[in-house]
Amino acid sequence: MTTQRPQPEPSRAAAIDRRTFLRGSGTLAAALAGTTSLLSARRAWGLRGSSGVVVLGLIGCGRRGTQLLRAALDKPGVVFSTVCDVDAGRGGAAVELAAKLCGSRPALTPDYRDVLDDQQTDAVIIATPDHWHMIPFMSACAAEKDIYIEVPLAPTTLEAGAMTYATRKYKRVVQVGLQQR
């Protein structure tokens, strides 16, 4: 007597044929080398915003955050809707840089939750100090935003495990960047 396993519910992933999967996987693998690989991953799977552009939010406008903003704006079809930094000077400089590079002026806020509340934002770049990664990361997952973040992901394995759990629970695209190796 054979017992049949229950079939899983059809999901979005089940709708992707082999050729699309391989093309997307190849694009994703190639994209992992760059700082804007999250954008490439979203595009490989057809995850653009409703307007055809990827709308990003930046949380943390220090040196690395500004470098990531510049790198993202070098890609066609990318705009920033909101930038966030507790230091108004650094945040203002990031707004001016975005306005200079792409012509649109993102909103500036000192509270990362304002970035996540913006409904037009598809993904966020978290460029906060290492010890401040988890809280905006978890909030971004719950807000259904995809995430680009750099290593170290978290200072403890407990925090990293919670972040991994949130990524899977909310089915988010997350890119953990490591440009030094």
Secondary structure, DSSP 8 states (H G I E B T S, - for coil): -----------TGGGS-HHHHHHHHHHHHHHTTSTTHHHHHHHHTT---TTSSEEEEEE--SHHHHHHHHHHHTSTTEEEEEEE-SSHHHHHHHHHHHHHHHS---EEES-HHHHHH-TT--EEEE-S-GGGSHHHHHHHHHTT-EEEEES-S-SSHHHHHHHHHHHHHTT--EEEE----
